[in-house]
Amino acid sequence: MTTTTEHLVDGTAVTAVLPGPRTVTTLSEHIVEVISDSGEGAQRCGQALGAIAAKSGNGVWNVEIIPAEIQPPARSVAGASGNRIRLGARRITNGGDEADLVVAFNEQVLLGRVRANELKPGCTILLESMWREDRDPAIARSYAAAYDEMVAAGYRVIEVPMERECRKLVPDPRRGKNMFVLGMLCDLYSFDPGLAKEQIAITFGKKDQKVIDANVRLFEAGWAWAGENLDFRYGIPATRASEAQVVITGNAALALGILASGMEICAMYPITPATSASHYLSEIFERVGGVVHQAEDEIAACAFAIGASYAGKCAVTITSGPGYSLKQEGIGLAVMAEIPLVVVNVQRGGPSTGQPTKPEQGDLLTVMYGSHGDAPKVVLAVSGIEDCFYAMITARKIAETFNTVVVVLSDASLATAQQPFPRPVFTEDWLVPPVDQSAVPEGAKPYDWDAETGLFRRFIPGQPGGMHTLTGLAHDRLGHVAYDPAANEDGLRHRSLKLAALQRTLRCPPVFGDATGDLLVVGWGSTKGAIEEAVEGLRAEGRKVSSLHLTFIQPMPSGIGDILKRFKKVMTVEANWADRLEDPLVSAENRRYAALAMLLRARYLVDVDCWTEVSGRPIGPGAIRAALLARLGQVKG
């Protein structure tokens, strides 16, 4: 028996013939999670589904679900590994709130997501059924108990014999379930199987054709099983993009941005969640003459990058919080010697080793004020996948124009997130002009600071007439070590002036919403999509709320103070810690504010409140909405 459904694609009615008597429900969006033990391929399945959806014309945001341990025990509540995919009929900018549908390879990883409150009430669960008849009675009892618990909680649980079905095609189902699940999901969400098979070929492109063929058969088996056994199907309207798109992760976008900027040296030491950026770069950098240097530690990586930049090649070093801490002495050297350097910090939970795989925005004050003494640095934060790409071009230009250190802040929630955006079209404007290596005029000084901007001509080793001393000690305009008060203040003044000069070139970011109102929400980094979704929803209900998102945090553009003063109440939303006033010992006099809130309060003398969440997961629009409603309730008319 077959059924038909009609929907619009690019404004054209398309009739699809579906297997079996299934009801097709049209949705504006849906959130699906695929979770398993580490090594079972759930992440690859989710990434492939996201790519297929994006190529189909849907809005997509998918992000990895990563356990805290590299290889946690199998079948453990804390060991869920997988991917969250948010699909929509419009552009999607964040991972959303609770999941609508979950595919789980065992009941323990499912319990982990349930206890983390990641599932929507009544969520549909497709659960691997092999554990019900496991040879170990304890495992069978655990499965039955979890199944009963899920059903009693109101979830719709459908048992799926993934192991049994995959074993018909491959000897090791552990290496095949992910493509079987991909087949089920593509059927459930009405995606073109031909497009899905093309994606499988891309996913396994480095493998033998036999591997690709085997995975296609597994996909077909999952597609067929869903058509024969599931009584529901979804359709999400799609709109084909008018221009070519790319679908990549934030870390891949950072790597491609490094290429596009013209930088030729990346020095790094592996650290979660930053490593995949350098892995991606390692695969492609040599094709354009670039070099990825894996140093013996974080300190050496920073020193290598500084040396490369001093020699005339602006370099980048990529790390995360603990690695940034180790680099700080080297970064101070680059500031003192005024050597161009780009540093990428893909933030994670802290302090110390903290939560290596979980997102947080805890490093803002560290990168602004870390290092001993006064070490001014440019700090900018990326807010989305596309931003990851273009920020690297901007960072390199600033670093070389101002002979300074530029720190680019990303975080774990962007590192693995995947979203389509217009394919960049290369332009020569992205590149920095070649360093002037002509002979240095007689009498020219290596630190001949301009009195207004603090800028000076960069000398390159080997440049005729350019020989000078390079030191991390306090020095005069000739580069000579100098401890006298006048020389020290001369250097401090001009290194700081460069930030003022850059600040004069920055544009104030636009307000999302009205220019005045009851509440202004200020954010930075990866929270932008969730903040704007929450604000948009409240505005649709008639609430006078707007938002402002900052990219440049040091220096901040002009005009921000004026914007803050137009609203009755201002608050930041951040993924770093702020004391809660409901705690008995916390008061207005001793409260520790969130990082950006503290900066705004100090600079603009505005009573900026803050709301923070540091749960180790991306902040969802629903949580932000609730926080904003609470603040709006405090606004007096």
Residue pairs with C-beta under 8 A, 6 or more apart in sequence:
1 20
1 21
2 17
2 18
2 19
2 20
3 17
3 18
3 20
3 21
3 22
3 23
3 24
4 15
4 16
4 17
4 18
5 15
5 16
5 18
5 24
5 190
5 235
6 13
6 14
6 15
6 16
7 13
7 14
7 16
7 26
7 235
7 237
8 14
8 237
9 57
9 237
9 238
9 239
9 240
10 57
10 238
10 239
10 240
16 24
16 190
16 235
18 24
18 190
18 227
18 233
19 227
19 228
20 227
20 228
20 231
21 231
22 227
22 230
22 231
22 232
22 233
23 231
23 232
23 233
24 190
24 233
24 234
24 235
25 232
25 233
25 234
25 235
26 234
26 235
26 236
26 237
27 89
27 234
27 235
27 236
28 88
28 89
28 90
28 236
28 237
29 59
29 86
29 87
29 88
29 89
29 90
29 92
29 96
29 236
30 86
30 87
30 88
30 100
30 101
30 189
30 234
30 236
31 84
31 85
31 86
31 87
31 95
31 96
31 97
31 98
31 99
31 100
31 101
31 120
32 49
32 84
32 85
32 87
32 99
32 100
32 101
32 102
32 103
32 185
32 189
33 46
33 65
33 82
33 83
33 84
33 85
33 99
33 101
33 102
33 103
33 113
33 118
34 42
34 45
34 46
34 49
34 82
34 83
34 85
34 102
34 103
34 178
34 181
34 185
35 42
35 65
35 80
35 81
35 82
35 102
35 103
35 104
35 105
35 109
35 110
35 112
35 113
36 42
36 80
36 81
36 82
36 104
36 105
36 106
36 109
36 177
36 178
37 72
37 74
37 75
37 76
37 79
37 81
37 105
37 106
37 109
38 67
38 70
38 71
38 72
38 79
38 81
39 71
39 81
39 174
40 81
40 105
40 174
40 177
40 178
41 175
41 177
41 178
41 179
42 65
42 81
42 82
42 83
42 103
42 105
42 178
42 181
43 64
43 65
43 81
43 82
43 83
44 178
44 203
45 82
45 83
45 178
45 179
45 181
45 182
45 185
46 62
46 64
46 82
46 83
46 84
46 85
47 62
47 83
47 203
47 418
48 182
48 196
48 199
48 200
48 203
49 62
49 83
49 85
49 182
49 185
49 186
50 60
50 61
50 62
50 83
50 85
50 247
50 418
51 199
51 202
51 247
51 418
52 186
52 191
52 195
52 196
52 199
53 60
53 85
53 87
53 189
53 191
53 236
54 60
54 245
54 247
54 419
54 420
55 195
55 199
55 247
56 191
56 192
56 195
56 238
57 238
57 239
57 240
57 241
58 87
58 88
58 89
58 236
58 238
59 87
59 88
59 89
59 90
59 91
59 92
59 420
60 85
60 86
60 87
60 88
60 92
60 247
60 418
60 419
60 420
61 85
61 86
61 92
61 93
61 94
61 95
61 96
61 417
61 418
61 419
61 529
62 83
62 84
62 85
62 86
62 95
62 417
62 418
62 419
63 83
63 84
63 95
63 413
63 416
63 417
63 418
63 618
64 82
64 83
64 416
65 80
65 81
65 82
65 83
65 84
65 113
66 81
66 273
66 357
66 358
66 412
66 416
67 78
67 79
67 80
67 81
67 357
68 78
68 355
68 356
68 357
68 358
69 78
69 79
72 78
72 79
72 81
73 79
75 106
75 108
75 109
75 139
76 108
76 109
76 112
77 108
77 109
77 111
77 112
77 115
78 112
79 108
79 109
79 112
80 109
80 110
80 112
80 113
81 109
82 109
84 95
84 99
86 92
86 94
86 95
86 96
87 189
87 236
88 236
89 236
89 237
89 238
89 239
92 419
92 529
93 384
93 419
93 528
93 529
93 530
93 532
93 533
94 529
94 530
94 533
94 618
94 620
94 621
95 413
95 417
95 618
95 620
96 620
96 621
97 120
97 620
97 621
97 622
97 623
98 117
98 118
98 119
98 120
98 121
98 123
98 622
99 113
99 118
99 119
99 120
99 123
100 120
100 123
100 124
101 123
101 124
101 125
101 126
101 188
102 110
102 113
102 119
102 123
102 124
102 125
102 126
103 125
103 126
103 160
103 181
103 184
103 185
104 110
104 113
104 125
104 126
104 127
104 128
105 128
105 162
105 177
106 128
106 131
106 143
107 127
107 131
107 142
107 143
107 146
107 147
107 150
108 142
108 146
110 125
110 127
110 146
110 150
111 146
111 149
113 119
114 150
114 153
116 617
118 617
119 125
119 155
121 154
122 154
122 155
122 156
123 155
123 156
124 155
124 156
124 158
124 232
125 150
125 155
125 156
125 157
125 158
126 158
126 160
126 181
126 184
127 147
127 150
127 157
127 158
127 159
127 160
128 159
128 160
128 161
128 162
128 163
128 177
129 159
129 160
129 161
129 162
130 161
130 162
130 163
130 164
131 139
131 140
131 142
131 143
132 140
132 143
132 144
132 147
132 159
133 140
134 140
134 143
147 157
147 159
150 157
151 157
158 230
160 184
160 225
160 229
162 173
162 177
162 180
162 181
163 173
163 177
165 180
165 221
165 222
165 225
166 173
166 176
166 177
166 180
166 218
166 221
167 173
168 221
169 176
169 214
169 217
169 218
169 221
170 176
170 214
170 218
176 214
176 215
176 218
179 200
179 215
179 216
179 218
179 219
179 222
180 218
180 219
180 221
180 222
180 225
181 222
182 196
182 200
182 219
182 222
183 193
183 196
183 218
183 219
183 220
183 221
183 222
183 223
183 224
183 225
183 226
184 222
184 223
184 225
184 226
184 230
185 191
185 222
186 193
186 196
186 219
186 222
186 223
187 193
187 222
187 223
187 226
187 227
187 230
187 233
188 226
188 230
188 232
188 233
188 234
189 233
189 234
189 235
189 236
190 233
190 234
190 235
190 236
193 219
193 220
193 223
196 219
197 216
197 219
200 212
200 215
200 216
200 219
201 212
203 215
204 211
204 212
204 215
205 212
241 420
241 422
243 422
243 423
244 422
244 423
245 420
245 421
245 422
245 423
246 420
246 421
246 422
246 423
246 424
247 418
247 419
247 420
248 256
248 385
248 418
249 276
249 385
249 415
249 416
249 417
249 418
250 382
250 385
250 388
250 410
250 414
250 415
250 416
250 417
251 273
251 274
251 276
251 277
251 280
251 346
251 388
251 410
251 414
251 415
251 416
252 276
252 277
252 280
253 385
253 386
253 388
253 389
254 277
254 318
254 344
254 382
254 388
254 389
254 391
254 392
254 408
254 410
255 277
255 278
255 280
255 281
255 284
256 280
256 389
256 424
257 388
257 389
257 390
257 391
257 392
257 393
258 266
258 281
258 285
258 290
258 316
258 392
258 396
259 281
259 284
259 285
259 288
259 290
260 389
260 392
260 393
260 424
260 426
260 430
261 392
261 393
261 395
261 396
261 397
261 430
261 431
261 432
262 396
262 430
262 431
262 432
263 290
263 313
263 314
263 315
263 316
263 342
263 392
263 396
264 289
264 290
264 291
264 313
264 315
265 290
265 291
265 293
265 304
265 305
265 308
265 309
265 313
265 314
265 315
265 316
266 278
266 281
266 285
266 290
266 291
266 292
266 293
266 305
266 315
266 316
266 317
266 318
267 292
267 293
267 295
267 300
267 301
267 302
267 304
267 305
267 308
267 315
267 316
267 317
268 274
268 275
268 278
268 292
268 293
268 294
268 295
268 301
268 317
268 318
268 319
269 294
269 295
269 296
269 297
269 298
269 300
269 301
269 319
269 323
270 278
270 294
271 298
271 319
271 320
271 322
271 323
272 320
272 348
272 356
272 357
273 320
273 346
273 348
273 356
273 357
273 412
273 415
273 416
274 318
274 319
274 320
274 323
274 344
274 345
274 346
274 415
276 415
276 416
277 318
277 344
277 346
277 415
278 292
278 294
278 318
281 290
281 292
282 292
285 291
285 292
293 301
293 304
294 301
295 301
295 303
295 304
297 326
298 319
298 322
298 323
298 326
298 327
299 326
299 327
299 329
299 330
301 317
301 319
301 323
301 327
302 317
302 326
302 327
302 330
302 331
302 343
303 330
304 315
304 317
305 315
305 316
305 317
305 341
306 315
306 330
306 333
306 334
306 337
306 339
306 341
308 315
309 315
309 334
309 339
309 340
309 341
309 399
310 337
310 339
310 461
310 470
311 460
311 461
312 435
312 437
312 460
312 461
314 340
314 341
314 342
314 396
314 399
314 400
314 432
315 341
315 342
316 341
316 342
316 343
316 344
316 392
316 395
316 396
317 327
317 341
317 342
317 343
317 344
318 343
318 344
318 346
319 327
319 343
319 344
319 345
319 346
320 345
320 346
320 347
320 348
320 356
321 345
321 347
321 348
321 350
321 354
321 362
321 363
321 366
322 350
322 352
322 353
322 354
324 343
324 345
324 363
324 366
324 367
324 370
325 366
325 370
327 343
328 370
328 371
329 371
331 341
331 343
331 370
331 371
331 375
331 377
331 405
332 371
332 372
332 373
332 375
332 472
333 339
333 472
334 340
334 341
334 405
335 371
335 375
335 376
335 377
335 404
335 405
335 495
336 375
336 471
336 472
336 473
336 474
336 475
336 491
336 495
337 470
337 471
337 472
338 403
338 404
338 447
338 456
338 495
339 403
340 399
340 400
340 403
340 404
340 405
340 458
341 399
341 404
341 405
341 406
342 392
342 395
342 396
342 399
342 405
342 406
342 408
343 367
343 405
343 406
343 407
343 408
344 392
344 407
344 408
344 410
345 363
345 367
345 407
345 408
345 409
345 410
346 410
346 411
346 412
346 414
346 415
347 359
347 360
347 361
347 362
347 363
347 409
347 410
347 411
347 412
348 354
348 355
348 356
348 357
348 358
348 359
348 360
348 411
348 412
349 355
349 356
349 358
349 359
349 360
349 362
349 412
349 614
349 616
350 360
350 362
350 363
351 362
354 360
355 616
357 412
358 412
358 616
358 617
359 411
359 412
359 413
359 526
359 575
359 616
359 617
359 618
360 411
360 412
360 575
360 576
360 614
360 616
361 409
361 411
361 524
361 525
361 526
361 527
361 574
361 575
361 576
361 595
362 575
362 576
362 577
362 595
362 614
363 409
364 379
364 381
364 409
364 524
364 553
364 576
364 595
364 596
364 599
365 595
365 598
367 377
367 379
367 407
367 409
368 377
368 379
368 553
368 554
374 492
374 495
374 496
375 405
376 404
376 495
376 496
376 498
376 499
376 554
377 404
377 405
377 406
377 407
377 554
378 395
378 398
378 399
378 402
378 404
378 405
378 406
378 407
378 499
378 502
378 552
378 554
378 555
379 406
379 407
379 409
379 552
379 553
379 554
380 391
380 394
380 395
380 406
380 407
380 408
380 409
380 551
380 552
380 553
381 408
381 409
381 410
381 524
381 525
381 550
381 551
381 553
382 388
382 391
382 408
382 409
382 410
382 414
382 525
382 526
382 551
383 524
383 525
383 526
383 527
383 528
383 529
383 549
383 551
384 414
384 419
384 421
384 526
384 528
384 529
385 414
385 417
385 418
385 419
385 421
386 419
386 421
386 422
387 551
388 410
388 414
389 421
389 424
390 424
391 408
391 551
392 408
393 430
395 406
395 408
396 406
396 432
397 432
398 404
398 406
398 502
399 405
399 406
400 432
400 435
400 458
401 432
401 455
402 455
402 498
402 501
402 502
403 455
403 456
403 458
403 498
404 495
404 498
409 525
410 525
410 526
411 525
411 526
411 575
413 526
413 617
413 618
414 525
414 526
417 526
435 458
435 460
436 457
436 458
437 460
437 463
438 463
438 464
439 463
439 464
439 465
440 457
440 459
440 463
440 464
440 465
440 466
441 465
442 465
444 457
444 465
445 456
445 477
445 478
446 456
446 459
446 466
446 468
446 477
446 478
446 479
447 456
447 475
447 476
447 477
447 478
447 479
447 491
447 494
448 456
448 457
448 477
449 455
449 456
449 477
449 490
449 494
449 497
450 456
450 494
452 497
452 501
453 497
453 498
453 501
454 493
454 494
454 495
454 496
454 497
454 498
454 500
454 501
455 498
455 501
459 466
459 468
460 466
468 478
468 479
469 475
469 478
469 479
469 480
469 481
470 479
471 479
471 481
473 481
474 481
474 482
474 483
474 487
474 488
474 491
475 481
475 482
475 487
475 491
476 482
476 487
476 490
476 491
477 490
482 488
499 554
499 555
500 555
502 555
503 555
503 556
503 557
503 558
504 558
506 552
506 555
506 556
506 557
506 558
507 557
508 557
508 558
508 559
508 560
508 563
509 548
509 549
509 550
509 551
509 557
511 520
511 546
511 547
511 548
511 563
512 532
512 535
512 536
512 546
512 547
512 548
512 549
513 535
513 539
513 545
513 546
513 547
514 544
514 546
515 546
515 563
515 566
516 566
516 567
517 544
517 545
517 546
517 566
517 567
517 568
518 543
518 544
518 545
518 567
518 568
518 569
518 632
518 635
519 543
519 544
519 545
519 546
519 567
519 568
519 569
519 570
519 571
519 628
519 631
519 632
519 635
520 545
520 546
520 547
520 548
520 563
520 564
520 566
520 567
520 569
520 570
520 571
521 531
521 534
521 535
521 545
521 546
521 547
521 548
521 571
521 572
521 573
521 624
521 628
522 547
522 548
522 549
522 550
522 564
522 570
522 571
522 572
522 573
522 596
522 600
522 608
523 531
523 547
523 548
523 549
523 550
523 572
523 573
523 574
523 596
524 549
524 550
524 551
524 553
524 574
524 596
525 575
526 575
526 618
527 573
527 574
527 575
527 619
527 624
528 549
530 618
530 619
530 620
530 621
530 624
531 547
531 549
531 573
531 621
531 624
532 547
532 549
533 621
534 621
534 622
534 624
534 625
534 628
535 545
535 546
535 547
535 628
537 621
537 625
538 545
538 625
538 628
538 629
538 632
539 545
539 546
543 628
543 632
545 628
545 632
546 567
548 560
548 563
550 556
550 560
550 596
553 596
553 599
556 599
556 603
560 600
560 604
561 603
561 604
561 606
564 570
564 600
564 604
564 606
564 608
565 604
565 606
568 635
568 636
569 609
569 631
569 634
569 635
570 600
570 606
570 607
570 608
570 609
571 597
571 608
571 609
571 610
571 611
571 628
571 631
572 594
572 596
572 597
572 600
572 608
572 609
572 610
572 611
573 610
573 611
573 612
573 619
573 624
573 627
574 594
574 595
574 596
574 597
574 610
574 611
574 612
575 612
575 613
575 614
575 618
575 619
576 594
576 595
576 612
576 614
577 592
577 594
577 612
577 614
578 591
578 592
578 593
578 594
578 597
578 610
578 611
578 612
579 586
579 590
579 591
579 592
579 593
580 586
581 587
581 588
581 591
593 601
593 608
593 610
594 610
594 612
596 610
597 608
597 609
597 610
600 606
600 608
601 607
601 608
609 631
611 624
611 627
611 631
613 619
613 623
